Amino acid sequence: MRGGLLPAIAACWIWGFAFVGPLLLPDWPALAVVAGRYISYGLASLLTLALLARAPTATPVPPRAWRDALLLTLSGNLLYYALLSVAVRNAGYVMPTLIIGLLPVTVSLAGRLRHRQRPSPRYVAALSLILAGLWLAQPPAIDADSPGSSAAFRIGIVCAIGALLLWTAYGVLNGERMRAHPGIGGLQWSALQGTAALPFALLLFAAAAPSQPWARPDWARFVAVGLFLGLAASWVANALWNRASARLEPSLLGQMIVFETIAGIVYGALWSGVAPPAAVVAGTALLVAGVIVALSERPPPVTLSAS
């Protein structure tokens, strides 16, 4: 199990940078930031597939694997991050981070329901701690005159909820689809998803980017942020997560996503230069406690139904 835990935790800490990516480019449309991330991820993935294809033991990727990778990357990568970027741009980093922090609960419950596993008392206690931590770590009250009280803030919340639902499905199905193709490793599976996203990212950039973007004074920053998000927060983190998905049950894997919430709050606080309120710190402690309790339970065996 340890071989899956460490990659999952590392992936979540890298993913945490995604919450502040749109804030680093305030003068760029949120969808352009999304496109920049997945263009760099797609190019790195294309290069990876080319190198893997040169291996002596390489075999052609079946069309079904390409189809699964395309559907997963559109929902769990491109559309998910598009909604999250709009959410962060409109509602700040705190509330979207906390909403995405529900992923340990939604992914874990979805995985158990999908495999007809009944929650044990210890598991219910772990989820209760996580929910209590998320409730406690609420953002400060918003002033009536601040942008957060406007329609933009409500749009951001709706987008964050949509991103939560998309990644819940991705978190459960990604591991299942990967195990359905045993000849494809975690690195190749991540590269398939990145390559499948590349043409859509190019179309999105053409539609969302301002005219002559290379002439803008912040073009170099845009390229740097896109490269970091694409190479680290997508290529490296996704490869780590795919490795964990092949080794952990969905119910246990879902608990690991709590570290993405912690990372998002930490990175957001560093970016803003303001320390998190005491309630956020206390809520984070409850989140960690919930994960520890969940990890102490041995997941019941998965019963696979005939298809």
C-alpha positions in Angstrom: 0.0 0.0 0.0 2.9 2.4 0.8 3.9 2.2 -2.9 0.6 3.9 -3.7 0.3 6.3 -0.8 3.5 8.3 -1.4 2.8 9.0 -5.1 -0.8 10.1 -4.3 0.4 12.5 -1.6 3.1 14.0 -3.9 0.6 14.4 -6.7 -1.8 16.3 -4.4 0.9 18.7 -3.2 1.9 19.5 -6.8 -1.8 19.9 -7.8 -2.2 22.5 -5.1 -0.4 25.0 -7.4 -3.3 24.9 -9.8 -5.4 26.9 -7.3 -3.1 30.0 -7.6 -2.2 29.6 -11.3 -5.1 31.8 -12.6 -4.3 34.4 -9.9 -0.7 34.8 -11.2 -2.0 36.0 -14.5 -4.8 38.5 -13.6 -4.8 40.2 -17.0 -5.2 37.0 -19.0 -8.6 35.2 -19.6 -9.0 32.2 -17.3 -9.6 29.9 -20.3 -6.4 31.1 -21.9 -4.5 30.0 -18.7 -6.3 26.6 -19.0 -5.2 26.3 -22.6 -1.6 27.2 -21.8 -1.4 24.5 -19.1 -2.7 21.8 -21.4 -0.7 22.8 -24.4 2.5 22.3 -22.5 1.1 19.1 -20.9 0.1 17.8 -24.4 3.5 18.6 -26.0 5.4 16.9 -23.1 3.0 13.9 -23.4 3.5 13.7 -27.2 7.2 13.6 -26.7 6.8 10.9 -24.0 4.7 8.7 -26.2 7.3 9.0 -29.0 10.1 7.9 -26.7 8.0 5.0 -25.3 7.2 3.8 -28.8 10.9 3.3 -29.5 11.3 0.8 -26.7 11.9 -2.8 -27.9 8.9 -4.1 -26.0 6.5 -1.3 -27.2 3.1 -2.4 -28.5 0.5 -0.3 -30.3 -2.0 1.5 -28.1 -5.5 -0.1 -28.7 -8.2 2.3 -30.0 -10.3 1.6 -26.8 -7.5 3.0 -24.7 -7.4 6.2 -26.8 -11.1 6.6 -26.4 -11.0 6.1 -22.6 -8.1 8.6 -22.3 -9.9 11.2 -24.4 -13.1 11.0 -22.4 -11.2 11.2 -19.1 -9.0 14.0 -20.1 -11.8 16.2 -21.4 -13.8 15.8 -18.2 -11.2 15.4 -15.5 -8.5 17.7 -17.0 -9.7 20.4 -19.5 -13.3 21.0 -18.4 -12.5 20.5 -14.7 -9.6 23.0 -14.7 -11.7 25.4 -16.8 -14.4 25.5 -14.2 -11.9 25.7 -11.4 -10.0 28.6 -13.0 -13.2 30.6 -13.5 -14.1 29.8 -9.9 -10.8 31.0 -8.5 -10.9 34.1 -10.7 -14.4 35.0 -9.5 -14.5 33.8 -5.9 -10.8 33.9 -4.8 -8.8 30.9 -3.8 -10.2 30.0 -0.4 -13.8 29.0 -1.1 -13.1 27.0 -4.3 -10.2 25.2 -2.5 -12.6 24.2 0.3 -15.3 23.0 -2.2 -12.7 20.9 -4.0 -11.7 19.8 -0.6 -14.9 17.8 -0.5 -13.3 15.4 -3.0 -12.1 13.0 -0.3 -15.7 12.5 0.7 -17.3 12.5 -2.8 -14.7 10.2 -4.4 -14.5 7.9 -1.5 -18.3 7.5 -1.2 -18.7 7.2 -4.9 -16.1 4.4 -5.0 -17.8 2.6 -2.1 -21.3 2.9 -3.6 -20.0 1.8 -7.0 -18.6 -1.4 -5.5 -21.5 -1.8 -3.0 -19.3 -1.4 0.1 -21.0 -0.4 3.3 -19.2 2.3 5.4 -17.8 1.0 8.7 -18.2 3.0 11.9 -14.6 4.0 11.7 -15.0 5.1 8.1 -18.1 7.2 9.1 -16.0 8.8 11.9 -13.3 9.6 9.4 -15.7 11.3 7.0 -17.3 13.2 9.9 -13.9 14.6 10.9 -13.2 15.6 7.3 -16.6 17.3 7.0 -16.2 19.1 10.3 -12.8 20.4 9.2 -14.2 21.7 5.9 -17.1 23.4 7.8 -14.7 25.0 10.3 -12.2 26.2 7.7 -14.7 28.6 6.2 -13.4 31.8 4.5 -13.8 35.1 6.4 -17.0 37.0 6.1 -17.2 39.1 2.9 -17.9 42.8 3.1 -21.0 44.0 1.4 -19.1 46.2 -0.9 -16.5 43.6 -2.0 -16.7 41.7 -5.3 -17.3 38.5 -3.4 -20.9 39.5 -2.7 -21.7 40.0 -6.3 -23.0 37.7 -9.0 -19.4 36.9 -9.9 -18.9 35.2 -6.5 -22.0 33.1 -7.0 -20.8 32.1 -10.5 -17.5 31.1 -9.0 -19.2 28.9 -6.4 -21.3 27.2 -9.1 -18.2 26.5 -11.2 -16.4 25.1 -8.2 -19.3 22.7 -7.5 -19.3 21.7 -11.2 -15.5 21.0 -11.0 -16.1 18.9 -7.8 -18.6 16.7 -9.6 -16.4 16.3 -12.7 -13.4 15.2 -10.7 -15.4 12.9 -8.5 -16.3 10.9 -11.6 -12.7 11.1 -12.8 -11.3 10.0 -9.5 -13.4 6.8 -9.6 -13.3 6.0 -13.3 -9.6 6.8 -14.0 -8.3 3.9 -11.9 -10.9 1.5 -13.3 -10.1 2.4 -16.9 -6.4 2.2 -16.3 -6.8 -1.3 -14.8 -8.8 -2.3 -17.8 -5.7 -1.8 -19.9 -3.1 -3.8 -18.0 -0.5 -3.4 -20.7 -0.4 0.4 -20.2 1.7 1.8 -17.3 1.0 5.0 -15.3 3.4 7.1 -17.3 2.0 6.0 -20.7 -1.6 6.4 -19.4 -0.8 10.0 -18.4 0.8 10.7 -21.7 -2.2 9.3 -23.6 -4.5 11.7 -21.7 -2.1 14.7 -22.3 -1.8 13.9 -26.0 -5.6 13.6 -26.4 -6.0 17.0 -24.7 -3.5 18.8 -27.0 -5.7 19.6 -30.0 -8.6 20.8 -27.8 -6.1 23.0 -25.8 -4.9 24.6 -29.0 -8.4 25.3 -30.2 -9.2 26.8 -26.7 -6.1 29.0 -26.8 -7.1 30.3 -30.3 -10.5 31.2 -29.0 -9.7 32.6 -25.6 -6.3 34.3 -25.9 -6.1 38.0 -26.6 -4.9 39.1 -30.1 -1.1 39.0 -30.6 -0.5 37.5 -27.1 3.3 37.3 -27.7 3.4 41.1 -27.9 2.0 41.5 -24.3 4.5 42.5 -21.6 3.4 39.6 -19.5 3.9 37.0 -22.2 7.0 35.5 -20.6 5.1 35.1 -17.3 2.2 33.4 -19.2 4.6 31.0 -20.8 6.3 30.2 -17.5 3.1 29.6 -15.6 1.8 27.5 -18.5 4.9 25.4 -18.5 4.9 24.9 -14.8 1.3 24.0 -14.6 1.5 21.7 -17.7 4.8 19.9 -16.8 4.5 19.7 -13.0 0.9 20.0 -12.1 -0.3 17.9 -15.0 2.4 15.7 -16.5 4.3 14.8 -13.3 1.4 14.9 -10.9 -0.9 12.9 -13.2 1.8 10.2 -13.7 2.1 10.0 -9.9 -1.6 9.8 -9.4 -2.0 7.1 -12.1 0.7 5.0 -10.3 -1.3 5.4 -7.1 -4.6 4.6 -8.8 -3.2 1.2 -9.9 -2.3 0.3 -6.3 -5.0 1.7 -4.1 -8.7 1.1 -3.7 -10.9 4.1 -4.9 -12.3 4.5 -1.3 -8.8 4.9 0.1 -7.5 6.9 -2.9 -10.2 9.4 -2.3 -8.9 10.2 1.1 -5.6 11.3 -0.3 -7.1 14.2 -2.1 -7.4 16.0 1.2 -3.7 17.0 0.8 -4.6 19.0 -2.4 -6.8 21.1 -0.2 -4.1 21.7 2.3 -1.6 22.5 -0.4 -4.0 24.9 -2.1 -4.6 26.8 1.2 -0.8 27.0 1.9 0.1 28.2 -1.6 -2.8 30.7 -1.6 -1.7 32.1 1.7 1.9 32.4 0.5 0.7 34.1 -2.7 -1.5 36.6 -0.9 1.1 37.2 1.9 -1.7 36.7 4.5 -1.6 33.9 7.1 -4.7 31.7 7.1 -7.1 32.5 9.9 -7.1 30.3 13.0 -10.3 28.6 11.9 -8.7 27.5 8.6 -5.7 26.0 10.5 -8.0 24.2 12.9 -10.1 22.9 10.1 -7.0 21.6 8.3 -6.0 19.8 11.4 -9.4 18.0 11.5 -8.9 17.1 7.8 -5.6 15.5 8.5 -7.1 13.7 11.5 -9.8 12.3 9.3 -7.3 11.0 6.8 -5.3 9.3 9.5 -8.5 7.6 10.9 -9.4 6.5 7.4 -6.0 5.1 6.7 -6.2 3.0 9.8 -9.1 1.0 8.4 -8.4 -1.9 6.1 -10.8 -1.5 3.1 -13.1 -4.4 2.5 -12.4 -6.5 -0.6 -13.9 -5.3 -3.8 -16.6 -7.4 -5.4 -16.5 -7.1 -9.2 -19.8 -7.7 -11.0 -19.8 -9.5 -14.3 -20.0 -7.3 -17.4 
